[in-house]
Amino acid sequence: MMNERDNSPERPESNRADNVSRRSVVTAGAGLAIGAAVPALMSGTGARAQVTNGRPRTLIIASHPYPDRSVVNKALWEPAQAAEDTMFKNLESVYGDNLQGFDRTEERRIYRDMERLVLMFPIHWFNMTPMMKAYMNEVWGSGAPSELRGKELLVVTTTAGGADAYRPEGRLGFTIEEVLTPLQASANYTGMNFSEPLAFLGAAGAGADALRQYQDTLAARLREAPRRT
Ligand SMILES: Cc1cc2nc3c(=O)[nH]c(=O)nc-3n(C[C@H](O)[C@H](O)[C@H](O)COP(=O)(O)O)c2cc1C
């Protein structure tokens, strides 16, 4: 198992949070070790099962297999839960770790009126989380759900590896966009518009300032209109 402290692909050396801009790939440096809580940010950012604000044009599906150890995703759930016209759903809070427990009919009913689907998860072994994958298997099935056609798919993800590692010439040899290719192919298959992912690189161990910038970046992206085809 990859350990963020010792074996992560790259531990950023300096704080690069000032790089945060409108770029979709955001890097920041380590200030705190992973697991070092930022009390002001963490209060009230628990894994709420489901929150709906206004008429949900955006459905956010969040997943983290170890919510008690999460710092970055937990911080991101705050603006996700507060966004206008959004339904936020945390898979582990709703379904636990039951890989086959999804309410397929109800999940797909939500798709009808939405215009943007956001999948939010940490990268674990260069992949999505088990519950996110199970959600797609069980809710989407093996076909291409017609309710998704023409809608935006936005992936929001976090990594320990930094921007230097996620390069063709870097330690990993692939960009984060390439790591996310299966999701892009899934969007193509279902007729969704795969928009540029919002990737917070080198995020493990982010300090309070970087976490706030991540939150602001995500909130700004969610305020943008859904990019339908
Ligand atoms: C089991 C496991 C596997 C991981 N695999 C990767 C990986 O493949 N690439 C990477 O950049 N970071 C990897 N990480 C680091 C996480 O992506 C990082 O800690 C996480 O995005 C930070 O968000 P969090 O505080 O919400 O957990 C891994 C972490 C764990 C626990």
Ligand as a Chemical Component Dictionary entry (heavy atoms), coordinates in Angstrom:
data_LIG
# 
_chem_comp.id                   LIG 
_chem_comp.type                 NON-POLYMER 
_chem_comp.pdbx_formal_charge   0 
_chem_comp.three_letter_code    LIG 
# 
loop_
_chem_comp_atom.comp_id 
_chem_comp_atom.atom_id 
_chem_comp_atom.alt_atom_id 
_chem_comp_atom.type_symbol 
_chem_comp_atom.charge 
_chem_comp_atom.model_Cartn_x 
_chem_comp_atom.model_Cartn_y 
_chem_comp_atom.model_Cartn_z 
_chem_comp_atom.pdbx_ordinal 
LIG C1  C1  C 0 -3.913 3.636  -0.596 1  
LIG C2  C2  C 0 -3.401 4.934  -1.146 2  
LIG C3  C3  C 0 -2.946 4.968  -2.451 3  
LIG C4  C4  C 0 -2.471 6.169  -2.991 4  
LIG N1  N1  N 0 -2.094 6.191  -4.297 5  
LIG C5  C5  C 0 -1.668 7.362  -4.841 6  
LIG C6  C6  C 0 -1.305 7.402  -6.214 7  
LIG O1  O1  O 0 -1.397 6.429  -6.955 8  
LIG N2  N2  N 0 -0.869 8.590  -6.703 9  
LIG C7  C7  C 0 -0.772 9.711  -5.939 10 
LIG O2  O2  O 0 -0.372 10.760 -6.445 11 
LIG N3  N3  N 0 -1.153 9.696  -4.629 12 
LIG C8  C8  C 0 -1.603 8.550  -4.085 13 
LIG N4  N4  N 0 -2.017 8.523  -2.780 14 
LIG C9  C9  C 0 -2.082 9.791  -2.013 15 
LIG C10 C10 C 0 -3.495 10.360 -2.035 16 
LIG O3  O3  O 0 -3.942 10.634 -3.338 17 
LIG C11 C11 C 0 -3.572 11.645 -1.222 18 
LIG O4  O4  O 0 -3.183 11.335 0.098  19 
LIG C12 C12 C 0 -4.965 12.219 -1.221 20 
LIG O5  O5  O 0 -5.299 12.670 -2.526 21 
LIG C13 C13 C 0 -5.092 13.384 -0.259 22 
LIG O6  O6  O 0 -6.466 13.612 -0.013 23 
LIG P1  P1  P 0 -7.126 13.240 1.376  24 
LIG O7  O7  O 0 -6.476 14.085 2.437  25 
LIG O8  O8  O 0 -8.572 13.594 1.201  26 
LIG O9  O9  O 0 -6.929 11.770 1.602  27 
LIG C14 C14 C 0 -2.462 7.349  -2.213 28 
LIG C15 C15 C 0 -2.917 7.282  -0.895 29 
LIG C16 C16 C 0 -3.388 6.088  -0.362 30 
LIG C17 C17 C 0 -3.901 6.051  1.050  31 
# 
loop_
_chem_comp_bond.comp_id 
_chem_comp_bond.atom_id_1 
_chem_comp_bond.atom_id_2 
_chem_comp_bond.value_order 
_chem_comp_bond.pdbx_ordinal 
LIG C1  C2  SING 1  
LIG C2  C3  SING 2  
LIG C2  C16 DOUB 3  
LIG C3  C4  DOUB 4  
LIG C4  N1  SING 5  
LIG C4  C14 SING 6  
LIG N1  C5  DOUB 7  
LIG C5  C6  SING 8  
LIG C5  C8  SING 9  
LIG C6  O1  DOUB 10 
LIG C6  N2  SING 11 
LIG N2  C7  SING 12 
LIG C7  O2  DOUB 13 
LIG C7  N3  SING 14 
LIG N3  C8  DOUB 15 
LIG C8  N4  SING 16 
LIG N4  C9  SING 17 
LIG N4  C14 SING 18 
LIG C9  C10 SING 19 
LIG C10 O3  SING 20 
LIG C10 C11 SING 21 
LIG C11 O4  SING 22 
LIG C11 C12 SING 23 
LIG C12 O5  SING 24 
LIG C12 C13 SING 25 
LIG C13 O6  SING 26 
LIG O6  P1  SING 27 
LIG P1  O7  DOUB 28 
LIG P1  O8  SING 29 
LIG P1  O9  SING 30 
LIG C14 C15 DOUB 31 
LIG C15 C16 SING 32 
LIG C16 C17 SING 33 
# 
